[in-house]
């Protein structure tokens, strides 16, 4: 990405100008962690029916290097990274887009990481501005994702500021993706959302690179993205940023548990209750208190399949209490009909807590209370989910999650270790990016 415009005026022009600043080593190191996280999620997701159907629909020997295929993988297991203020998942959109273009352009590892940082920035900046009215109906990852994919691709294609504006404008006019998908757990629509967003952004950047003129006012125009889909949200918030602040990628959360992020603080609270109060199993009833959106998305007393279990506060808390740290197997197969889990789910009520709603989405908090005979009760509050900047996941936790997912995806331990080391050393090891691509495409996604 080259140059900054002298007098940017539209929101898209100012966003492009913001993205043109240099990326430092700290942001690249952070991007490498998110790269590892995405790769692990994608490798495990490749074993899913959604991935198989996508590969079959694309056809041909190159289907598993297609941006559509790569874009469909990272969100399958609901373990993809998340920016809580934007309420979206940048990894499964931005990283496949950057990887596809980096492979076409023979980019260096550092350039690849720079593109990821810029892609996260664009997607998150738009996502933080769209507002709650947008999130009621629109899947932010899908609608804001094209901006991130376009920014990543523009960075790798070394587009000047004008063509980056065109790319962002063309990306924005392709925004789509409804939350109706959460009402139909059997649907693979969420995977189409991420795949389509990644492809839309890359295609927009390639069009712009070839001189295909894009929109300059797609964000704030009278019939643009915000006017059409964002209620009374303010498009100026996209560029309301302290230029001395670090890149937004540092604010993105890692998800340690294979469930919807809205269930994570409740899982953490349940794990703490289990650890701190060994007599928890004598309780007659449990109550999860949390913010409103967690109930909107995850109040499911009786999940019927893997996806609905991942979007169930009751199932997630029951698993955490009975089994400890949740694993992939706890949201599929026998766990769905396990009589102990079923019985405990029946004892769990969920309620909105105004205090948690009041600080959401800046903080994703929950509490779990256990009530005993005689009126005694204990309660554990978890104001921030594990993996959020306020409650960060350690490097060891991120690595352990990646290893677990790669093993679940069938990757041998030696290959998983090599991939992890390659991903984390891309910025300062000339051969690491080549090693990463080789392991991903010749051993993991073959």
Secondary structure, DSSP 8 states (H G I E B T S, - for coil): -B---TT--SHHHHHHHHHTS---HHHHHHHHHHHHHHHHHHHHHTTSHHHHHHHHHH-STTGGGSHHHHHHHTTTTS---BBTTTTB--HHHHHHHHHHHHHHHT--HHHHHHHHHHHHHHHHHHHHHSHHHHHHHB-HHHHHHHHHHHHHHHHHTT-BHHHHHHHHHHHHTT---BGGGGG-TT--HHHHHHHHHHHHHHHHHHHHHTT----SSTTTSTTSHHHHHSTT--GGGGG---TTS--GGGG-B---SSS-GGGHHHHHHHHHHHHH-TTGGG-SEEEEEE-HHHHHHH--SS--SHHHHHT-HHHHHHHHHHHSS--GGGGSGGGGT-HHHHHHHHTEEEEE-HHHHHHTTT---EEEEEE-GGG-EEEEEESS-TTBTTB---HHHHHHHHHHHHHHTT--HHHHHHHHHHHHTTTT-TTHHHHHHHHIIIII--
